[in-house]
Amino acid sequence: MAVDPLVELGDVNKYFGELHVLRDVNLTVGKGEVVVVIGPSESGKSTLCRTINRLETIQSGTIELDGRPLSQEGRALAKLRTEVRMVLQSFNLFAHKTVLQNISLARVEVRRRKKDEADRRSRQLLDRVGLSSQADRYPAQLSGGRQQRVAIARALAMEPKALLFDEPTSAARCSPRCSAPV
Ligand SMILES: Nc1ncnc2c1ncn2[C@@H]1O[C@H](COP(=O)(O)OP(=O)(O)OP(=O)(O)O)[C@@H](O)[C@H]1O
């Protein structure tokens, strides 16, 4: 069955100096599709994710999101970052904010939702990741796995079109699970 494409990469090439990290990469990810990219350490998986929300520039090729070419500039880039969320290897939660505040923050500041609405949605997402009892705790009080689930809830609170997980190779080896469809 044909998929409705969400992310499309065509002949993407990326260099760090002499190092040719992404070589003629062609990839189509459909809406609602879960794709796991597996490879040896340093093979370029993180770089691939980072190109999709333009944390990295590419030297040649095309990247389209929902049928639109990714622009490097201004408002288009800011909008893209609200639509393509990344859960990083280090979860980058705000240490001085509670779990609930971490999740609600971007929804209020970027999506311009009212705080009550954002908090209500955050509690639903916390429930979905199995952490409804942890809303008032601080990140340092949670295990690494729980911090990651908070980071996932935080990314989902932005209602992204695409969600990218950047898992370290060692974690993928220890825990051969697939990212849950969202
Ligand atoms: N900003 C950068 N400047 C120079 N080289 C970089 C940069 N970022 C990544 N690299 C190099 O690009 C290659 C691919 O790195 P990348 O982080 O994409 O690998 P990975 O497959 O995600 O690795 P891991 O599974 O260990 O996380 C590595 O050789 C890395 O050292």
The ligand as an SDF file (V2000), in Angstrom:
LIG
                    3D

 31 33  0  0  0  0  0  0  0  0999 V2000
   29.8340   18.5240   14.3980 N   0  0  0  0  0  0  0  0  0  0  0  0
   30.6710   17.5810   13.9370 C   0  0  0  0  0  0  0  0  0  0  0  0
   31.8810   17.9120   13.4590 N   0  0  0  0  0  0  0  0  0  0  0  0
   32.7160   16.9830   12.9540 C   0  0  0  0  0  0  0  0  0  0  0  0
   32.4490   15.6590   12.8980 N   0  0  0  0  0  0  0  0  0  0  0  0
   31.2540   15.2610   13.3850 C   0  0  0  0  0  0  0  0  0  0  0  0
   30.3030   16.1910   13.9320 C   0  0  0  0  0  0  0  0  0  0  0  0
   29.2130   15.5050   14.3230 N   0  0  0  0  0  0  0  0  0  0  0  0
   29.4620   14.2120   14.0450 C   0  0  0  0  0  0  0  0  0  0  0  0
   30.6810   14.0680   13.4810 N   0  0  0  0  0  0  0  0  0  0  0  0
   31.2700   12.8080   13.0200 C   0  0  0  0  0  0  0  0  0  0  0  0
   30.3650   12.2300   12.0780 O   0  0  0  0  0  0  0  0  0  0  0  0
   30.3610   10.8120   12.2390 C   0  0  0  0  0  0  0  0  0  0  0  0
   28.9210   10.3480   12.4720 C   0  0  0  0  0  0  0  0  0  0  0  0
   28.5220   10.7750   13.7680 O   0  0  0  0  0  0  0  0  0  0  0  0
   27.0530   10.4810   14.3160 P   0  0  0  0  0  0  0  0  0  0  0  0
   26.9770   11.1100   15.6670 O   0  0  0  0  0  0  0  0  0  0  0  0
   26.0460   10.8740   13.2990 O   0  0  0  0  0  0  0  0  0  0  0  0
   27.1050    8.8700   14.4420 O   0  0  0  0  0  0  0  0  0  0  0  0
   26.0280    7.8660   15.0960 P   0  0  0  0  0  0  0  0  0  0  0  0
   25.8120    6.7950   14.0970 O   0  0  0  0  0  0  0  0  0  0  0  0
   24.8290    8.6060   15.5580 O   0  0  0  0  0  0  0  0  0  0  0  0
   26.8680    7.3270   16.3380 O   0  0  0  0  0  0  0  0  0  0  0  0
   26.3880    6.7160   17.7940 P   0  0  0  0  0  0  0  0  0  0  0  0
   25.6100    5.4700   17.5030 O   0  0  0  0  0  0  0  0  0  0  0  0
   27.6940    6.4320   18.4630 O   0  0  0  0  0  0  0  0  0  0  0  0
   25.5860    7.7820   18.4930 O   0  0  0  0  0  0  0  0  0  0  0  0
   31.3160   10.4830   13.3780 C   0  0  0  0  0  0  0  0  0  0  0  0
   32.5560   10.1250   12.8400 O   0  0  0  0  0  0  0  0  0  0  0  0
   31.4100   11.7870   14.1370 C   0  0  0  0  0  0  0  0  0  0  0  0
   32.6660   11.9190   14.7950 O   0  0  0  0  0  0  0  0  0  0  0  0
  1  2  1  0
  2  3  1  0
  2  7  2  0
  3  4  2  0
  4  5  1  0
  5  6  2  0
  6  7  1  0
  6 10  1  0
  7  8  1  0
  8  9  2  0
  9 10  1  0
 10 11  1  0
 11 12  1  0
 11 30  1  0
 12 13  1  0
 13 14  1  0
 13 28  1  0
 14 15  1  0
 15 16  1  0
 16 17  2  0
 16 18  1  0
 16 19  1  0
 19 20  1  0
 20 21  2  0
 20 22  1  0
 20 23  1  0
 23 24  1  0
 24 25  2  0
 24 26  1  0
 24 27  1  0
 28 29  1  0
 28 30  1  0
 30 31  1  0
M  END
$$$$
